[in-house]
């Protein structure tokens, strides 16, 4: 899709579809298994039985719905046992971080409930296997696709939960760097309240000093972590960046998608996408009027303008949690 002209931008907004830069296949979209995949049952240490595959467009990994002998359902991710020199995806890192967060939740259950739970993992010469919580309601990407957008009050609630989860991650010196609607799962708690669950920790980076945030820079010969449509502009352009602010920016993109039903732009680059110029300049309301899109509340617009901006002007996760947008949410 050509995004360099005003006409293409208009079509892009009115169709309200997510472009390729935003899309991984929904994690919980089922396909039938082929013979080769059924043969993988022999690898699963006789612990789990594959029920069906859950389609993922990444050729480096497969995702299955599995059951244990009691019939309890889990998600099993099978990834190549390779750490790329060009990509930040690291299956061993993901297993370690998920195990750590799940152990923390044993002592801090309420504050740690917005992370997908770890259950099991192992590896062989070729593959790494990670068994994690199965979230019946799928991912946020699919929810937006089905409903076109999310009710503003619900969007506030889920955004607040996401920010709470990121605050817990950051205080432990862990930065996600791959937040997207595909990496936010939805699960009911014991009170039938829908919760967001953060998953896919394979691109996480850690800070050695928990008292200070180390700035990062992406080497020119490596791909920037995350999906282009969710990247902070400083990550996309491979400038030195604050990983906590980069995560906050991705939360802002997710909030935008929930409220409007489509992403704010395709490229975080003023030279390639005129919509990004509007967004980064704080003219979200002008962009909405230009394309005759209904404006959200002033509180939502104010929060978006304070997050979807240059890093030097961007508020922190903690500041976002204290924004008036969330005044009505029970803390």
Backbone torsions as a table, in degrees:
resi	resn	phi	psi	omega
1	UNK	NA	130.0	177.6
2	UNK	-83.2	121.9	-178.1
3	UNK	-111.8	17.0	-174.4
4	UNK	-92.6	-1.4	-178.2
5	UNK	-120.6	156.4	178.7
6	UNK	-63.1	-36.0	-179.0
7	UNK	-62.9	-44.9	-179.1
8	UNK	-66.1	-34.2	178.1
9	UNK	-64.5	-40.4	180.0
10	UNK	-62.7	-45.9	179.0
11	UNK	-61.9	-40.1	-178.6
12	UNK	-60.1	-42.2	-177.5
13	UNK	-75.8	-38.5	-175.6
14	UNK	-73.7	-28.2	178.3
15	UNK	-77.9	-23.0	175.0
16	UNK	56.7	39.0	175.4
17	UNK	-107.7	151.8	-179.3
18	UNK	-83.2	128.4	-178.9
19	UNK	-73.9	170.6	-175.2
20	UNK	-59.6	-30.5	-178.9
21	UNK	-65.8	-16.7	-177.8
22	UNK	-100.8	-8.6	-161.5
23	UNK	-108.4	125.8	152.5
24	UNK	-112.0	153.1	175.5
25	UNK	-59.3	145.9	176.4
26	UNK	-53.8	134.0	-174.8
27	UNK	-64.2	-27.6	-173.4
28	UNK	-110.9	35.5	173.6
29	UNK	-97.7	117.6	-168.6
30	UNK	-87.4	141.4	170.0
31	UNK	-127.2	162.5	175.1
32	UNK	-77.7	153.2	-179.7
33	UNK	-82.8	144.7	171.0
34	UNK	-94.2	175.1	-174.7
35	UNK	-61.2	-38.4	-179.1
36	UNK	-64.7	-38.8	-179.9
37	UNK	-70.9	-37.2	177.4
38	UNK	-62.6	-34.1	178.4
39	UNK	-63.3	-23.3	178.8
40	UNK	-63.4	-18.3	178.2
41	UNK	-56.0	-30.8	-178.6
42	UNK	-67.9	-19.0	-175.6
43	UNK	-87.0	-17.0	-166.1
44	UNK	-83.0	29.6	171.2
45	UNK	55.0	26.3	178.8
46	UNK	56.5	20.7	179.5
47	UNK	-96.1	-32.6	-170.6
48	UNK	-133.8	152.6	175.1
49	UNK	-116.5	130.9	178.5
50	UNK	-73.9	127.5	177.1
51	UNK	-92.8	-49.8	178.5
52	UNK	-163.3	163.3	175.9
53	UNK	-90.8	146.9	177.8
54	UNK	-110.0	110.6	-165.4
55	UNK	-61.3	133.9	173.0
56	UNK	-138.0	133.9	-173.3
57	UNK	-78.0	-7.1	-178.2
58	UNK	-79.8	116.1	-176.7
59	UNK	-68.2	-11.7	-178.0
60	UNK	-83.3	-4.8	-178.2
61	UNK	-153.2	158.6	174.6
62	UNK	-123.8	151.4	179.5
63	UNK	-128.7	128.8	-176.9
64	UNK	-123.8	149.4	163.1
65	UNK	-88.1	125.9	-178.5
66	UNK	-130.0	162.9	174.0
67	UNK	-127.0	151.7	172.6
68	UNK	-92.5	178.5	-176.8
69	UNK	-58.5	-24.6	179.1
70	UNK	-82.3	-8.0	-179.0
71	UNK	95.3	-2.1	179.1
72	UNK	-68.3	138.8	-174.7
73	UNK	-94.8	142.5	177.1
74	UNK	-140.1	169.7	168.9
75	UNK	-106.3	132.5	176.2
76	UNK	-115.6	122.8	178.1
77	UNK	-103.9	125.3	178.4
78	UNK	-111.6	111.9	-176.0
79	UNK	-119.6	150.3	176.3
80	UNK	-63.1	136.1	-178.5
81	UNK	-81.0	65.0	-176.9
82	UNK	-139.4	135.2	171.8
83	UNK	-106.5	110.8	-173.6
84	UNK	-72.6	147.6	174.5
85	UNK	-83.8	-10.7	-179.4
86	UNK	-106.7	-26.1	-177.1
87	UNK	-110.5	158.4	178.6
88	UNK	-91.9	-5.4	-178.7
89	UNK	-63.9	126.7	-177.9
90	UNK	-141.1	104.1	-175.5
91	UNK	-63.7	-32.7	179.1
92	UNK	-67.8	-40.6	177.1
93	UNK	-60.6	-42.6	179.5
94	UNK	-62.0	-44.5	-180.0
95	UNK	-61.8	-43.4	-178.6
96	UNK	-65.4	-43.3	-178.2
97	UNK	-68.1	-42.6	179.5
98	UNK	-65.1	-39.6	177.1
99	UNK	-61.9	-45.0	-179.8
100	UNK	-61.9	-46.8	-178.8
101	UNK	-64.6	-36.8	178.9
102	UNK	-69.3	-38.2	175.7
103	UNK	-63.9	-40.1	177.6
104	UNK	-62.1	-35.8	-177.3
105	UNK	-66.9	-20.2	177.8
106	UNK	-65.2	-28.0	-178.1
107	UNK	-104.6	-24.6	-176.1
108	UNK	-128.7	59.3	-168.1
109	UNK	-58.2	-47.8	-173.5
110	UNK	-66.7	-43.7	-176.9
111	UNK	-76.6	-14.3	-176.7
112	UNK	-109.3	14.3	-172.8
113	UNK	-79.9	-2.9	-177.9
114	UNK	-99.1	24.2	174.1
115	UNK	-120.2	139.4	175.4
116	UNK	-64.2	132.8	-172.8
117	UNK	-80.9	142.7	174.3
118	UNK	-87.7	141.5	176.0
119	UNK	-125.7	-34.7	-173.1
120	UNK	-165.2	157.6	173.6
121	UNK	-163.4	154.8	172.7
122	UNK	-163.4	172.5	179.5
123	UNK	-149.3	157.6	170.6
124	UNK	-128.4	-166.6	-175.8
125	UNK	-61.7	-37.1	-172.9
126	UNK	-99.1	-31.0	-170.6
127	UNK	-136.5	155.6	168.8
128	UNK	-111.0	140.8	-178.9
129	UNK	-121.9	129.1	-179.1
130	UNK	-128.0	123.8	178.8
131	UNK	-105.9	123.6	-176.3
132	UNK	-135.6	173.3	-179.5
133	UNK	-56.0	138.1	173.0
134	UNK	-95.9	121.4	-179.6
135	UNK	-101.2	110.9	-171.0
136	UNK	-58.2	-32.5	-173.1
137	UNK	-91.0	10.1	172.8
138	UNK	74.0	-152.5	-175.4
139	UNK	-111.1	166.4	-177.7
140	UNK	-66.5	-33.0	177.0
141	UNK	-54.2	-50.5	-178.5
142	UNK	-65.6	-36.8	178.5
143	UNK	-61.5	-43.9	178.9
144	UNK	-67.1	-41.5	179.3
145	UNK	-59.3	-41.0	-178.1
146	UNK	-72.7	-38.7	-171.8
147	UNK	-103.4	-6.0	-179.4
148	UNK	73.6	-36.6	170.3
149	UNK	-159.6	176.2	-178.7
150	UNK	-113.9	138.9	176.1
151	UNK	-48.8	137.6	-172.5
152	UNK	-59.2	-40.5	179.9
153	UNK	-64.6	-39.1	177.3
154	UNK	-69.7	-38.2	177.4
155	UNK	-61.3	-41.2	175.9
156	UNK	-59.1	-46.9	-176.9
157	UNK	-61.7	-46.4	-178.9
158	UNK	-70.0	-35.6	176.9
159	UNK	-64.2	-41.1	178.1
160	UNK	-62.1	-44.3	177.9
161	UNK	-60.7	-41.9	179.4
162	UNK	-63.2	-43.6	177.9
163	UNK	-63.4	-39.9	177.6
164	UNK	-61.3	-43.6	177.8
165	UNK	-62.1	-42.6	-180.0
166	UNK	-66.8	-35.3	177.2
167	UNK	-62.5	-40.7	177.7
168	UNK	-66.3	-37.0	178.2
169	UNK	-65.9	-47.0	-175.2
170	UNK	-67.4	-36.1	-179.6
171	UNK	-66.1	-17.3	175.6
172	UNK	-96.9	9.7	177.1
173	UNK	73.0	27.2	-179.1
174	UNK	-118.8	133.5	-178.3
175	UNK	-124.4	128.1	-170.1
176	UNK	-71.5	-55.8	177.1
177	UNK	64.9	12.5	175.7
178	UNK	-145.5	34.1	177.9
179	UNK	-68.0	137.8	177.8
180	UNK	-163.7	168.4	178.7
181	UNK	-64.5	-26.3	177.4
182	UNK	-71.7	-25.0	-176.5
183	UNK	-99.0	15.8	173.5
184	UNK	-117.4	113.6	179.4
185	UNK	-97.4	160.8	-177.4
186	UNK	-121.8	128.7	-176.8
187	UNK	-144.2	141.1	175.4
188	UNK	-82.3	141.3	173.9
189	UNK	-91.3	-171.6	-175.8
190	UNK	-66.2	-18.2	178.1
191	UNK	-98.0	12.6	-179.0
192	UNK	66.3	20.3	175.4
193	UNK	-87.7	133.1	-179.1
194	UNK	-78.3	126.0	180.0
195	UNK	-114.5	148.1	170.3
196	UNK	-87.2	144.2	179.7
197	UNK	-128.9	119.7	-179.9
198	UNK	-80.5	134.1	179.1
199	UNK	-134.9	-173.6	177.9
200	UNK	57.8	78.8	-177.5
201	UNK	-100.7	18.2	-174.4
202	UNK	-68.6	-20.9	179.6
203	UNK	-103.7	7.0	-178.7
204	UNK	-58.7	146.5	172.6
205	UNK	-121.1	149.6	-178.0
206	UNK	-117.3	148.9	175.2
207	UNK	-101.7	131.4	179.7
208	UNK	-69.9	-31.1	-178.1
209	UNK	-108.9	109.0	-176.0
210	UNK	-72.5	-12.6	-179.7
211	UNK	-85.5	-14.0	-179.7
212	UNK	-140.6	153.3	-179.1
213	UNK	-99.7	118.0	178.9
214	UNK	-77.2	132.1	176.0
215	UNK	-76.8	152.1	-176.0
216	UNK	-121.2	157.4	171.1
217	UNK	-140.6	135.2	179.6
218	UNK	-86.5	121.5	175.7
219	UNK	-57.9	147.9	-176.9
220	UNK	-62.1	-25.9	-177.6
221	UNK	-90.8	6.6	178.3
222	UNK	-117.6	150.6	176.0
223	UNK	-76.9	144.4	176.2
224	UNK	-66.2	142.6	-179.5
225	UNK	-71.5	145.5	176.9
226	UNK	98.0	-176.8	178.3
227	UNK	-98.0	138.4	-172.0
228	UNK	-51.6	-43.7	-176.0
229	UNK	-68.1	-15.6	-179.9
230	UNK	-107.6	-7.6	-175.9
231	UNK	-69.6	141.0	167.6
232	UNK	-64.8	147.3	-176.7
233	UNK	-58.8	-32.6	-179.9
234	UNK	-70.6	-27.9	175.8
235	UNK	-75.0	-44.2	179.1
236	UNK	-58.7	-41.5	-177.6
237	UNK	-87.5	2.7	176.2
238	UNK	60.3	37.8	171.3
239	UNK	-85.0	166.1	171.7
240	UNK	-62.6	137.9	-174.6
241	UNK	-146.0	159.1	174.7
242	UNK	-90.5	113.9	-175.2
243	UNK	-63.8	-28.4	177.9
244	UNK	-69.1	-38.9	177.0
245	UNK	-69.7	-33.3	177.7
246	UNK	-65.2	-41.7	176.2
247	UNK	-63.4	-40.9	179.4
248	UNK	-60.7	-41.1	179.1
249	UNK	-60.1	-44.0	-179.9
250	UNK	-62.2	-36.5	175.2
251	UNK	-61.0	-39.4	177.8
252	UNK	-61.8	-41.1	177.3
253	UNK	-62.6	-42.6	179.6
254	UNK	-63.2	-41.9	176.7
255	UNK	-61.5	-43.9	177.8
256	UNK	-56.5	-47.6	-178.0
257	UNK	-64.0	-40.8	178.8
258	UNK	-61.7	-44.1	-174.8
259	UNK	-74.2	-42.9	-174.2
260	UNK	-96.4	-24.2	-179.4
261	UNK	88.9	2.5	176.9
262	UNK	-150.5	160.6	-177.7
263	UNK	-76.1	158.9	-176.7
264	UNK	-70.9	-25.0	-177.6
265	UNK	-170.1	178.1	177.1
266	UNK	-106.5	-36.8	179.3
267	UNK	-120.5	128.5	175.0
268	UNK	-80.5	61.1	-173.0
269	UNK	-150.1	118.5	-176.6
270	UNK	-64.0	-23.3	-178.8
271	UNK	-82.4	-17.1	-176.9
272	UNK	-111.3	-16.6	-174.2
273	UNK	-149.0	111.7	-177.2
274	UNK	-64.5	-27.8	179.6
275	UNK	-64.8	-37.4	178.8
276	UNK	-63.4	-34.7	178.0
277	UNK	-60.6	-42.5	176.6
278	UNK	-62.0	-47.6	-174.7
279	UNK	-63.3	-50.8	-174.2
280	UNK	-70.5	-19.4	178.6
281	UNK	-90.7	4.2	178.9
282	UNK	76.8	23.3	-176.7
283	UNK	-109.6	43.5	-179.1
284	UNK	-62.3	-41.6	179.5
285	UNK	-63.3	-38.8	178.1
286	UNK	-63.9	-39.7	178.6
287	UNK	-64.2	-41.0	178.6
288	UNK	-62.8	-43.3	179.9
289	UNK	-66.9	-38.6	-179.8
290	UNK	-59.3	-40.0	-177.0
291	UNK	-103.5	12.8	174.7
292	UNK	56.9	44.4	176.3
293	UNK	-100.1	136.3	-178.7
294	UNK	-60.4	132.2	179.1
295	UNK	-76.6	138.9	172.4
296	UNK	-78.2	-172.8	-179.8
297	UNK	-66.2	159.3	177.6
298	UNK	-60.0	-35.4	179.5
299	UNK	-62.8	-43.9	178.9
300	UNK	-64.6	-45.6	179.2
301	UNK	-60.7	-40.3	-179.5
302	UNK	-65.9	-43.7	178.6
303	UNK	-63.0	-45.1	179.0
304	UNK	-59.9	-41.4	-178.4
305	UNK	-67.7	-26.4	179.7
306	UNK	-85.4	-14.3	178.6
307	UNK	-104.1	-46.0	-177.5
308	UNK	-85.9	70.5	-177.5
309	UNK	-149.1	-179.7	178.8
310	UNK	-62.8	150.8	-174.4
311	UNK	-56.1	-39.9	-177.4
312	UNK	-63.8	-23.3	-178.9
313	UNK	-103.0	-8.6	-172.1
314	UNK	-75.7	138.4	176.6
315	UNK	-76.2	162.1	179.3
316	UNK	-83.4	170.5	174.6
317	UNK	-58.1	-44.7	-179.4
318	UNK	-63.2	-41.2	177.7
319	UNK	-64.3	-39.4	178.6
320	UNK	-62.7	-40.2	179.3
321	UNK	-62.5	-28.7	-178.9
322	UNK	-95.5	9.1	179.5
323	UNK	-69.1	149.5	-178.1
324	UNK	-61.4	-18.2	177.6
325	UNK	-56.8	-28.9	-175.8
326	UNK	-107.0	18.6	-176.0
327	UNK	-61.2	-32.0	-176.0
328	UNK	-86.7	-3.6	-176.4
329	UNK	-86.5	132.4	177.9
330	UNK	-65.3	124.5	-176.7
331	UNK	-82.8	NA	NA
